[in-house]
């Protein structure tokens, strides 16, 4: 794949990056910047990413008949789910849930 990508880059085609986690815009922007500034292969992009993100990994998406090259760029070396708003704010998902009692029981403690 690296040889194919090198030819594509020489002809002005850049791989599309799909960053994970999707909510880490700093990581995604950094990966795009590295690509724009000469990372010409999956191995090179991964090596450069690992200078800042030691567990980063890059994998090519291989779909038959697809005319565009897509690289999956994983900050943590594997897919991770996107954090909820509560988690991003430093809480947990349970912190975002209401602790109020239902009005069905009149809010009376049993």
N, C-alpha and C positions, 0 to 999 in steps of 0.2 A: 504494500500500500504506500509505503514511503516514496518509492520510485514514481508511482502514478501521481501522487500529490506533488512531487517536485516538478513533474512535467506540467501539471495543471497550474501550479503557481507561476511557472515560467510563461504560461499563456495568459496570465491575468486572472485565473480562477482561484478563489480562496475557499478552503473548507468552511462549512458553517459549524459553529460551536454550539453545543447544547450543554450548559453548565448545570451541575448539581452540587449543592442544593440550589434550587431555582431562586430562592430569596436572598442569596448572598451576591448582591450586585457588585461588590468590591472584587470578589473572586472572579466573577464572569468578566468584568472589565479588564482585570489583570491578564486573564487568558487571552482575550481579544487583542490587547496591546502587544503581548508577546508574539502572537500570530502576525500582526501588522508589522512588527519590527524584526521579522526574519526567521521565526521558528518554522522551518521548512518540512518538518516531519513529526510524526506522532512522538517518536522517541525524544526528539529535541524539545518539543513543547513540554512534554512530561518532565524532562530533566530541568528545564528552566522553571517550571511551576514548583518543583520540589525544593528549590532554593528558598522559597517562602512558605510553601505548603508541603511539608515532608511526606505526607501520605497521598498526594495527588496522583491521579492516573488518567490516562487518555486512551480511549478505544474508538475504533472506527465503527460506524453503523454500516452493516452489510445487508442491503436489501436488493434483491434481484431486479434489474431494470431501472434502478434509481439513477438519475442523471446528475445528481448533486452529491458531493462528498460531505458527510456529516461526522463530526467527531464529538463523542460524549466526553466531557471533561468533569471528572469527579474530584472534588476538593478532599474528601475523606477516603479516597481509594475505592469507594463503592457508593451505590445509590443510598441516599438518606432522605427521609421525608422532610418536607418544608415545615418549619415551625409555625405554630399558631401565633396569633397576635399576643396572647397572654404569655406564651413562652418567650417571645422576643422581648417582652417588657420585663422579663426576669421572674415571672411567676410560672405556675404550672397550669395545665389545662383545667385541673379541678378548682384552681383559684378563680377562674372565670365563670364558674357555675354559680347560680344563685343559691344562697343558703336560706332563703325565705321559705317558710312552710306554705303549703298549698292552702288556698282559701276554702277548700272543701271541708277541712276539719276545723275551720275557724281559727287556725293558727294556735290551737291549744296543744300543749305538750301532753303526751299520754302518760 
